[in-house]
Amino acid sequence: MSRAMNLSISEDDAVAKCAELGVEISVVEPLPEGGVHIVCRTQEGSDILRLKAKAHLIAGPVKRSAFYQARQW
């Protein structure tokens, strides 16, 4: 499974959730229509986040910004 996922929460909430769970972040990108695209550093971290944030997962494709410069963590 991928280390990337889309969540229907704010960037601040996503970062806080990852800190709470001890999940390291590689990239967090805000989505134009709300929510975030997040990439975890490890597969294990993404598995934990996917399980704990299951209610906020966005299913299916999402529109992303073409020219967004992601902040590295």
C-alpha positions as CSV (number, residue, x, y, z in Angstrom):
1,M,0.0,0.0,0.0
2,S,1.1,3.6,-0.6
3,R,2.6,5.9,2.0
4,A,0.4,8.7,0.7
5,M,-3.2,9.4,1.5
6,N,-5.8,12.2,1.3
7,L,-7.6,13.3,4.5
8,S,-10.5,15.6,5.0
9,I,-8.9,17.5,7.9
10,S,-6.8,20.7,8.0
11,E,-3.0,20.7,7.7
12,D,-2.7,21.7,11.4
13,D,-4.9,18.8,12.4
14,A,-3.1,16.3,10.2
15,V,0.3,17.4,11.7
16,A,-1.1,17.2,15.2
17,K,-2.5,13.8,14.6
18,C,0.8,12.5,13.3
19,A,2.7,14.0,16.2
20,E,0.2,12.3,18.6
21,L,0.6,9.0,16.9
22,G,4.4,9.2,16.5
23,V,4.1,9.1,12.7
24,E,6.8,10.9,10.8
25,I,5.7,13.1,7.9
26,S,7.5,13.4,4.5
27,V,5.1,15.9,2.9
28,V,1.8,17.6,3.6
29,E,0.0,19.4,0.8
30,P,-3.3,21.3,1.2
31,L,-5.9,20.3,-1.3
32,P,-7.7,23.0,-3.3
33,E,-11.2,21.7,-2.4
34,G,-10.3,21.2,1.3
35,G,-8.3,18.6,3.2
36,V,-4.7,17.5,2.8
37,H,-2.6,15.1,0.8
38,I,-0.1,13.6,3.2
39,V,2.9,11.3,2.7
40,C,4.4,9.5,5.6
41,R,8.1,8.6,5.9
42,T,7.4,4.9,6.5
43,Q,4.9,2.3,5.5
44,E,4.3,1.5,9.1
45,G,3.5,5.1,9.9
46,S,1.0,5.3,7.0
47,D,-0.6,2.1,8.2
48,I,-1.1,3.6,11.7
49,L,-2.4,6.9,10.3
50,R,-4.8,5.2,7.9
51,L,-6.2,3.1,10.8
52,K,-6.5,5.9,13.3
53,A,-7.8,8.5,10.8
54,K,-10.1,6.1,9.0
55,A,-13.1,8.4,9.4
56,H,-11.2,11.2,7.6
57,L,-9.9,9.3,4.6
58,I,-11.0,10.7,1.2
59,A,-11.8,7.8,-1.1
60,G,-11.1,8.2,-4.9
61,P,-9.2,10.7,-6.8
62,V,-8.9,14.4,-5.7
63,K,-7.8,17.5,-7.4
64,R,-4.3,18.7,-6.4
65,S,-2.6,22.0,-7.1
66,A,-0.3,21.8,-10.2
67,F,2.3,24.2,-8.9
68,Y,2.3,23.6,-5.2
69,Q,5.7,23.7,-3.6
70,A,5.5,21.2,-0.7
71,R,7.2,22.0,2.6
72,Q,9.6,19.2,3.5
73,W,9.4,18.0,7.1
